[in-house]
């Protein structure tokens, strides 16, 4: 049974947003690291 209360829905949305943000940051850091290696 899924909890459809506004509080639960909001929490899930925030968790999803946080995960997406952390994934983007991780990719950005990996890209930056690769660019540093190429320059070096």
N, C-alpha and C positions, 0 to 999 in steps of 0.2 A: 504494500500500500504506500503510494507516494504521498508525502506531506505537501499539500498545496497552499498552506498558510502563507500570507505575504512575507512573513519573517523568514520562513524557510526558503522561499523562492529567491528573496533578496540575498540571502546568505550564499546560496548556490551560485547566483550570478556573480557575486563578488569573488568567490573562489575561482570560478572560471576565468574571470578577468585577471586575477592575480597570476594564474597559471600561464595565461597567454602572454602577459607582460614579462614574466620570468623567462619564458621560452624565447621571446624576442631578444631580451637582453643577453641570454646565453649565446644565441646565434651571432649577435653583434660582436660579442667578445671573441668568439671563435674567428670571425672574419678579421677582426683587428689583429689577432695573434698571427693569422696566416700572412697578413700584409707585412707585419714586422719581420717575419721570417724571410719573406721574399726580398725585402730591402736589405736585410743583413747578409 
